[in-house]
């Protein structure tokens, strides 16, 4: 069988099927069909109709497949011999396909007629017939398959993966959409000889490549350039044709021509599952649907134009992140992607008006049937249409079956725009470069020197820019660094902004602040009032704060004292043992325009805001000042650090009870102490594989930063070292959350 001829025949056959047009087809709603069709289009195998449609539900004819089969077998030179030969009364001399039909039946044995002697060339080809022809193209014959048609043929096709993702109805007509899926499968199916079909098309194939970005998803890339990862190395390559954005984030076969340019990319055969992250840890992901997915540490994650291991990437998979998980044919998790098909690519719309009783703003962009049947998730929380406000950004995710709505905003002054301010496709604000949604262009020249608000879509791109007076931005977070009149703030929205400030805010270093932007674009920082806010319990299990819904990507901050350092914590930390953070521990919360809680500031809810170790307190000669220190191993057995601080004048006394405890520091002073209580002594078999230790019938969680101290040598060691050398362990937990913070061996 001539493999290069097969490729040409597929192109010719589908050229007969599809008149002409671009790679992005306007009428494909199914993600798998879209990926298949756009994969074939990027290879110049298919084109669409002039109106931009693909018409996936239209059917194909037996005559078209007969022509394809003849070309694939390299028998086109015999077609002329059969132009004047009639095998079937309904395919007589003069019929456009007479030569192809006759050769396909008489010479190539690809098809046969019906019992009544007819061929029925204009009949839709059945799915079983299409599968049979593809098997022939792969080099299989009846002796390889079996004599019972279509059953043996369908079994063989399923066995080799040709029909993966397709439940074949043997006698149903083959539609264009399903044909695209079948042919996309063909490209990555092994031939009878054992090589992947797409690697036998006169091209060079690189397997296990990851398509990271195209010029449409990363506007920093020049026209005709894509970013790919091959063997863990990220590189940029030029392409022959436009690469569809629907393939970004996928792993598969990269096809290049003799000139080294990319001719196409064929996504691998995986079963994709879309989920939304509720919480995550080093071992796996909890989804908003209530599921738990275990993820091996070495699993690849496609994240922000890079390929990382789950071990290094999981901390960036914040609540509310939409992921696609790709499983291999054995059901094993192969890789994860935050940018794969079905997660991005849908058009983003800025709502001009909010919901009213007489008008649902979604009807301006979507059909009534979709609007009526599709749930709405705003900032990760399911809401009804009444929660929709002007300047919200909405997109429809078919893979998740929901509308995704965001009111995430960032206010500031645009410093630069690319390629020009009048035709901007991206812009810079606070040192962050933002890409516009859907590769659109905006005229930003009218915003020179003005404070604007960027309207951020669910996929992180910017769907619009308006004057800050038209849409305000909620910005709050922890001050990471202050240097004179500049500051860096890590916002609860996930962005880290740096800029000039209206004054020196060095006293607010490491503290939670609200951020506003002055008329000249400078940052102004202010602490919330922690004494005047009445609130309710935070139920982590129900994601409610009193009667208010809490966003799936809520930012949680904790301090041991409002004057001590703040740090962001995870939902897993806040969950503790009861799933409830009591109202008395809630210092502050922030809601969006819909009343959904987006950020919560807590006081000593988890105990994580302390430094645990050997603590001591000493007084000066007159007893007015006390100094405190904590000695702790901060690098898992390889180093010790001592923190010495002094309280305010007047000798504020902390109830330090050593020798083991936790100390919180802020502004150069010791601010709070957390007592450690001994829970008992255990043997080695009390430790389990789930990072817990069992003491007197209780299962106690062990902190990731647990301190292990050898009293005999007066040195810190790792927990693993202690398990290898000792069999008796004194277990200490904090009084806040009952988490094991300190272990003593002798």
N, C-alpha and C positions, 0 to 999 in steps of 0.2 A: 504494500500500500504506500502511495506517495504522500508523505506527511505534509510537505509544503503545499502540494496540490489540495490537500484537505482544507488547509487554512484558506486558500483562495476560493474554494468552493463554498465555504461557509459565508465568506464575504459576499460572493455573488448571489447566493441563495437569499441572504437577508437583504441585499440590495433590491432584489425582486420584491421582497415582502414590504420593505419600508421605503417610501419615496425619497425623502431627504429632510434634513434639518440639523438641530444642535443636539448636544449631549444631555442637557438638562431638560427632561421631558415634563411638560406641564400637567399631564393628566394621570401620572402614576402616584397613587396614594400608599401603596404597600412598600415598606422599606426594603424587603428582600427583592422584590421585582425591580425597584428603582436601582439598587446596587448592581443587580445583574445587567440591566439594560445599559446603565452608564458605564459599566466595565466593558461591555462589548462596543459601546460607542467610542470610548477612548482608544480602542484598538482598531477603529475604522471598520469594524465588522457591521455595525448597524448605524443607521441614521433615522431621524424621525420624519414626521410630516411637516409641511411648510408652516402649519399653524403652531408648531412646537410640541405637538402631541405625539404619543407613542401608540395609542389605541390598544392597550394591553388585553382587552377582552375580545378583540377581533380574532378570527380564526385563520389558519393556514391551509393551503390546498395540497392534495396528493401530487399534483403536477409540479408544484414548487419543490417539494421534497424529492421527487424523482430527478429533477435537474440537479439538485444538490448531491444526491447519491452518485450520479454518473460522474460528475466532476471530481468527487472525492476519490473515486476509484481509478481516476486517470484514464477514463474511457471516452473522453470528449472527442477524440479523433474518429470514433466509430459512429458518432451521432449522424454525420452526413450520409452514412450508408443506410440508415434507417428512416431517412426523411420520406421516402416514397414507399415505405413498407407499413402495412396496417396489421397490427396484432389485435386491436380492439375496435369494435365498431364505433365507439364514442371518442376515439383518438385517431381520426383519419388523417390522410395526407393533407397538409395545409394547417393543421393545428400547431400552434406555436411550440408545443412541448412534445410533438410526436416522436422526434428523434430521441429525446431524453427518456421518455416513457418506455419506448421499445428497448433501448439499451439497458435501462434499469431493470427491466423484467427479463429480457432474453440473455443479455451478456453478464450483467453485474449481479443478478439474482437478489437485488435489494428489495424489490417489491413484487407483488403478484396481483393478478386480476381477481375479480369476484367469480363465484360459481356460475353466474349467468353469462359469463364471457365478457363482461364490461370492465373498464378500469375506473370510470367515474373520476376524471381528472380534476374537476372543479369541486369535488366533495372535500370537506374539511378532513385533513389527515387526523387519524386518531392518535391518542397519546401512546398507545402501544406501538403503533407504526413508527412514530417519531423516535421512540426509545430504541427500536430495532435498528433504525438507520444509524443512530449514534453508536450503537454497539459495533456495527459494521465498520464505522469510521475509526473505531478504536482497534480494529484488526481482528475482532472475534467472528468466528464462523459457527455454523450449527453444531459442528463436532465439539466445540468448546462450550456450548451453551446447553444443548438438549433439543429434542425434536418436538416438544409440546409448546406450541405458540398459542397465546402470548405468555403463559405462566412461566416457562423456563427462562424466557428472555427478561421478564420483569424481575425474577429472582436474581439473575446474573447482574442486572443493572443495579439492584439494591445492594448486592454483595460487594460490588466494586465502588459504590458511592456515587454512581452516575445520577441517581434519582434522589439523592439526599435533599430533604426539605420539600419534596414533592410526593404527595400521596396519589399515585397514578391510578386513574380510572381508565382501564384499557380501551374502552370503546367510546370514550368521551372525546369531542374534538379538541385538538391542541390549540390553545390561544397564543397570541403573540407574547403575552406576559409570561406564561408558563414555558413557552419555547425559549425565552431569554434566560429563564432560570436553568432550564435543561442544558442549554449551550454554555452558560457560565460554569455549570458543573463539569461539562465536557472538558473545558480548558484545564481543570485541575485534577482530572481523573487519569489514572495511569493507563497506558495502552497495554495491549496484550504482551508487548515486549518488555514492559516494566518501567517506562519513563513517563513523566507527566506530559499530557497531550500538549499543553501550551509551550513546553520546552522543545517541541519538535516542529515549530512553525518557522524555522529559519531565523530565530531570535535567540539571544542569550538570556537565560533565566537565573535569577538569584532568589533562592527560597528563604523563607523566614525573615523577609524584609518588613519593616513597618513604615507605612506612609504617615509622616508626622504633620505635614502642612503643604498646602498649595498656595499659589499667589492670591487666591481668593480667601483663604483662611488666615494667612499671615501676610499682611500688606507690606512687610519689610522685604519680602521676596520679589525679585524682578519678574517681569512677564516671562512665562514659559519655564519657570524654575520651581522645583519642588524640593522639600526637605524629607529625607528618608533616613532611617536607622538600619544599618546592615551590620550584624554581628556586634551590636552595641555601640557602633561608631556612627555619629550623625554627620551626614554630608548633604550637599546640595547638588542637584542634577538638573540638566535641561531636558525638556520633553518635546516630543514630536507634535502631540496634540494636547488640548486642555485635559487636565486630570480632574475628574469629578470630585467635588468636596465630600460627597457621600462616602468616599473610601478612606477619608482621613481618620486616623486612629486605628486602622485595621492592619493585620499582619497577613502576608501572603507572598506571591511570586512577583518579583519586579522584572519586567521584560525590557531588554534594551537591544537596539539594532547595532549594526556593524560600526556606526559612527559614535557609539557610546551613549546616544540619547535614549531616553526612556520612551518606549512605544506604548506601554500599558502596564497596568497593575491588576493582578487577579487576586482578590481576597481569598484567604484560605477557607477550608470547609469547617466551620465551627457553628455551634448552636448558641446564638446570642440571647442573653437575658438582661433586661433593663431593670435597674433598681435605684432607689433613692436612699442615700445614707442617712440613718438616724443617729448612729454613733459607730465608732470603730476603735479597735485596739490592735496590739501587735499580733493578735491571733486571728482576727477576722472582722467582719462587718455585720452590724445590726441594721436591718432595713426598716423603712417607715411602715411597711406592711406587716411587721412583727416577726420577720424571719431572721435567722442567724446563719451567716455564710463563713465557713472557716477558709482562710487563705494562707497557704504555705508562704513562709518568709521570702523565698526566692522567686515567687510568681512575678512575672513582668507586669508593670503598670505603665500605660501610655498616658503621660501627664504633662501638660503645658509644653508640648514640643520636645519632650524627652522620653526616654525609656528607662525606668528605674525598677528596682526590686520593691516588692510590697514592704519589706522591712524598712526601707528608707523613705518610701512614699506615703505610708499610711497616715502619718501625722498631718499631711496636707489634704486628706480626704475628709473635709469637714462635713458636719451635718448639713443636709440639703443638697449635697453633691449628687448629680445624676451619673450613674456608672453603667457601662455595659460589660457584662461578664461573658467571656467566650469559653465554651466547653467543647472539648474534642469529642470524637465519635465514641469514646469509652466513658464519657460522662465526667471526665476529669477537668477541673478548671485550668485552662491554658494561659489566659492572660486577661487583664482588665484594661478598660480604656475610658477616659473621661470625655473623649472627643469623637467617638465612633458614630456611625450612621444611626439616625433615630434620636440622637442626643443633641446634635447640632444640625444646622442646614435648613430648618424651617424658618420662614420669614418672620421677622419681629415687627410688631406694629405698636406705635405709641397711641394710646387712647386720647382722643381730643376732648372727650367729655366723660364724666363719670356716669354711673348707673342712675337712672331715674325710673319711676314706676311706668313711664310710658315708653322707655327706650333702653334696651340692653345694648351697650356700646359694642359688644362682640359682633352684633349683626351687621356692622359696617364692613366687616372683613371676612366673616364666615357664614356659611349657609345655616338656615334656621334649624335643620335637622341635626347638624353637628352641635350647634349651640345648646339645643334642648337636651341632648343626650350625653354631653361630655362634662365631667366634673372639672371644677376650677381649683387650682392650687396656687395660692398667693404666698410667696416667700416660704414655700414648703408646707403651708397649712391649708387644708381644704376649706373653702369659703363658698358662699353663694354670690350671685352676680351683684348684690348690693354692696359688696366690698370693693368693687372696681371704681377707681378714681381717675380723674384726668391726669395725664402724664404717666400712668402706669404703662409698663411694656408687657405685651402679651405675645406668646407664641403657642402653636399647637404641636404637641408631640404625639405622633401616631403610635410610636412604639410603647409609650406609657399610657396612651388613651386618655389624655387630659390636657387642659389648657394650663400652661405655666405662666404665671404673672409675677412681675417683679416691680417693686417701687424703690429699688436700690438706687441711690443717687450720690453724687460727689460734687461739691461746689468748690470753685476755685477760678483761677485765671489761666487761660490757655497760653502756654509759653511758645509753642510752635505747632505747625500743622504741616502735613505731608500729603501729596507732593507740593501743594500750594494751599494757602488759606481759602482761596475762592473755589477750589475743587478738592477739598480735604477728604482723604480716605482714612486718615488717622491723625491723632493730635497728642500733644504732651501736656500734662498737668501734674504738678507736684512731683516731677521726675518720673511719672508713670506714663507709658505710651498706650493709648487706647485705640483699638481698631473699631471702625464703624460697622454696624451690622450689614450683612448681605452684600458686602463690598460696595455700599452706597457712597455717594459723594455729597458733602455738605459745603455750603458757602459760609465760612466762619469769619469772614472779613469784618462783618458788622459787630463782632464781639471783642475787637481789639481793646485790651486794657480793662475790660469789664469782668465782673464776677458772674460766672455762668454756672449752670447746673447740668451735669451730664446725666442722662437717663440711661441706666444700665440694664441690659436685657438679661434674661435667665442664663444665657450662655456666656456672659461676661463681656460681650461687645457693647458698644454704645449705640442705642437706637435713635437718639436725638439729643440736641443741645438747646437749652432755653435760658433766658435771663433768670438769675437767681430769685428775682422778685416773683416770677411765675411759678417756680417750684423750688421749695427749700429742701435742703439735704440734712438728714439726721447723721451727725458724725460724732462718735465718741470712742474712747479706747484708752490704752495705757501709754504714757509718755515713755518712750524707749531711750531717748537721749536729748539732752539740752546742752547747747554750747553757745553761750552769749545770747544773741538775738535770733538763733535758729533752733528748731526743735524737730524731732522725729516722733510721730505718733502711730502706733499700731492700732488701726480702727477695727471696731467689731464687724464691720462690713467685709473684712479680709484684706483691705488695702493698707499699706504702710506709706504714709505721706511725710514728706520733709519740706520745710519752707521757713521763710523769715517769719518772725513773730512780732506782735505789737509791743512787747516788752520782754524783760528777762523773766522766764518762767522756771528757772533752775530749781526752785523750791518744790516744784511739782514732779520732779523726776521719779519715775517708777510708780506714779500714782494714776488712778483713773480720772479722766477729764472729759468734759464735753468740748467740742471744737466748733468754732465759728470762723467765718472769713470776713475780714474788714473790707471796706470799699476798695482798698489798694491791693487786695489779694493776700494780706498777711494773716497769719493764724493767731487766733485769740483762744486761750485755754482757760477753763474754769472748772472747779470742783463742784460736784453736786452737793446739795444740802442733805446730809445723811440723818438729820435729827427730826425732820418734819414729815417724813413720808410714812404713812400707815399702809400696811400691805397684808398679804395672806401667805399661807404655805405655798411652796413651790412643789408640785407633784411631778417628779421626773418621769414616773411611769405613765401618767396621763398627759404630760406636757401641758399643764395648766398652772396658772398663778392666780389663785382665787378663782374668779369667774372668767379670767382672760386666757385665751389660747396662747401658747408659747411656740414660736417658730422652730422648725426642725433644725435650723442652723443658728439657733440662739447662741450668743456669745456670753460665756460665764466667766466672771472675774471674782477672785477671792483675795481677801487680806486678813491678816490676823488682827489688825487694828487699822482704822481709817488713816492713821499717820504712818503706817508701815508700808512696805512695798506691796504692790498688787501684782498678781499674775493671772493669766488666762488658764482656766481648767476645762476639762472635758465633761461631757454628760456622764460618762462612766464614773468619774471621780465624784460628781455630785450625787449620783444614785445611792452610794453608800450601801447600807444594809437594809434600809426601809423604803427607799425611793421617795422620801419626803425631806425637803429642806424647810425647817420651821420658819414661821414668819419672823420670829425674833432675830433670825440670822440674815434676813434679807435687808440690805442697806438701801438698795435703789434698783429701779428697773426702768427700761426705756421701751416705749411702744411706737409702732409705726402709725401711719394715718388711718389704718383699719383697726387699730386697737390691739394688734398682735404684738406680744412681747418679743423684742429683738435682742435685748441685752439685760443681764441681771448682775448686780454687784452684791456679793455675799461676804459676811464676816465669819471667819473660822467655821465654815460649813463642813470642810473635809479634813482639816488639819494639814493640808499640803503647803500652807503658806509659812511654815516654820522650818528652820534649819535644825535638824536633830543631831545630837551627839553628846559629848561630855560637857556639861554646863557648870559654871561656877559664878559666884557673886562675891564681891569684896567691897568694903567701905573704906573711905579715906579716914584720916586720923580724927577729924571732927565729926564723922558720921553723917555728913550732909550729902555726900555724893557716893553713889554706888556704881561700880563698873561690872560689866557682865561679859562673859566669854563663852563660846561654844567651839569645841574642837570636833571636827567631823571629817570623815573620809569622803571626799567628793569625786574621786576618780577610781572607784571600784578596787581599792586595795593598793593603789600606787602613789597616794599622796594624802597629806593631811593639811587642813587649813584651819586657822584660828581667827575668829571674829571677836574683836574687843570693842565695845561701845560703852558710852556713858549716858545716863539718863539726864533729863533736864535739871537745871539748878533747883535745889530744894530737895533733891534726893527722892524722886518718885520711886517707890519700892515695888519691885516685881516679886511675886511669890515663888522664887526659884527654889526648887527642891531637887537636889542632885542625887547621885552624880550624873544621871541620864535624863535628858529632857529636850525640849525644843525652844528655840529663841527666834523672835521675829524682829527685824531691824528696819528702820526707815529714817532718812534724813540724818544719819550719823548717830542715832540713838537706839537703844533697846526699847521696843515698844510693847512686847507681849511675851509671855512664857506659856508653854504647853506642857503639862505634866505627863510623864510616862508611867504607866502602871504595870507591874509585873503580873502576868497571867498564870505563870507556872513554869515548870521545867518539863521538857519533852525529850524523847529519843528521836533518832534519825527517821524511823518509820512513821513519825507523825506528819512529815512533810509529804504533800501529794504533788502530782504533775501539773496541777492547775494553779500553782503559786499560792497555795493556802497551807496553813499548818493547823492541826487538830489538837486542841487543848481542852481537856475535861469535857469532851463531848461537843465542843463548839468548833466550828470551822472559821478560822480567822484569816482574812486576806493579808498578804505580805506586800508591802510597798515596793515599787520598782527600785526605790532608792534606799532600801533598808540598810541600816548600819550594823555591821557585825564587829564586835570588839572582843579581843582576846585579853582577858584580865591578867593572865599570867605573864604575857610579854608586853602588855600595855600598848598593843598595836592593833590597828584595824586590818581586817582581812575580808575577802569576799565570802558570800554565803556558800558558794560552791567549794571554796577552800575549807570552810568550816565543816561542810558535810563530808568531805574527804578525810578530815583529820580528827573529828570529834563525834561523840555519840550522845552528849548531853547539852541541851540548849535552854537557856533562860529566855523567855519570850516576853517582850514589853510592847504594849500598845499605847497609842495616844488616848487621852480622855475625850477627844472630840468625836472621832468616828470609829474607834476600836480597830484601827489598822496597825499591823505589826510594823513598828518603826525601828526597833532596836533588838538585837539578839546578842547575848553574851555567852561566851564559851570560856572554859578554863583549862 
